[in-house]
Amino acid sequence: MLTARERHSALVEAMVADGTLTDAALIDTFRAVLRHRFIPETGALTAHGTALNANSNPERWLAAVYADNAIVTRVDEFGLPQPGEELASREQEARERAEAATSSSSAPRVLARLLELADLANGQKVLEVGTGTGWNTALLAHRLGDGAVTSVEIDPRLAGSARERLRVEGYSPTILLDDGYGGCPDNAPYDRITSTCGVRRVPPAWMEQLRPDGLVVCPWGLLEGAGVIARMECPGDGSARASFHGGVGFVPLRSADAPTRLVRDSGQQPDEYRLTQTDPMASLMAFPSAFALSVMVPGWRVRRRWIGTGSGVWVFDQDGGSWVRVYPYGTSWMIEQGGPRSIWDEFEEALELWTDLGEPGPDRFGLSVEADGTHRVWLDSPESRSWKV
């Protein structure tokens, strides 16, 4: 069996070889800070929901830690199946647990891309939003020094365990228990703000706490499974302009003032039925089209669901009043929708527009934030076609 250090070295060298890591100082940082030192030995899950235990199955634990995948370290009980709710299999239950994640250790390549985009340099001060396991915090502290790093975490158990792991590894950045939406004004201004938690709207406090021409780098997206890494240039006047880089799934940034509870398929009767021979789920599951739909059709979310005849999806708007249910029906697919919005009709119109535009990928989109808080996603340039968020 390969040792943890051997696995760590192989992972880092693979990221160097494929060009994920290019900055020499960042390469040295990744080589020095071992991921497994920041992953719980028990209680963690793979991205697919498989339980990990370093004591009973060390080989599986190490293999998962040094795979290029996120490791789920905290699950929201509100997002889990409720007593009496029918599930198709243990596999579905595992997937539901992974989808209810509220904290995770980011996939190594995602984290490397995020830190590369941050253009870190000696002398900078950084605010990290979401301490999580402490691995990214350790990377920042190793690269910039303990005194340059402030990290905020909303979960007291995560903050405490991360602080202890960092202490054991010889790092002592500032770890504060607080709501990440508010940043940390006491240690501002910052040259960089990084977050491994995803946002739908850029918190105004982040831009207020940046130095002029500072950067925010974080996952951004309107749909958890179809996000991007956003690199936001902030000139200091309350505005920002972001370029999008690659695709990522993400855990949303949590706020104590805005708890979220997943809306579930509770057997509503549809207003409309339709049958189709073409797989309607493909556009929701493929990343480029799902990202486009998240931008062009406002205010919806999607969950995979087991619906009698097989694996389908449940789509709902923000207040849960309008919804779509899609599931296999013999050799065809059934689409049911209800509520005041015809969400599936909006999807079809958006997909037609996306096709007419040449099926652009997420890297052709970007985000502008105005000083008054208006958010717009644009295609190719801020002056071209855009959608208000």
Helices and strands as residue ranges (DSSP letters): H 4-17, H 24-32, G 35-38, E 42-46, E 51-53, H 58-65, E 71-75, G 77-79, H 90-99, E 101-105, H 108-117, E 126-129, H 135-144, G 146-148, E 149-153, H 156-168, E 174-177, G 180-182, G 185-187, E 190-195, E 197-198, H 204-208, E 210-220, E 227-234, E 240-248, E 251-252, E 272-276, H 282-285, H 287-296, E 300-306, E 311-317, E 323-329, E 332-338, H 343-356, G 362-364, E 365-369, E 375-379, E 386-388
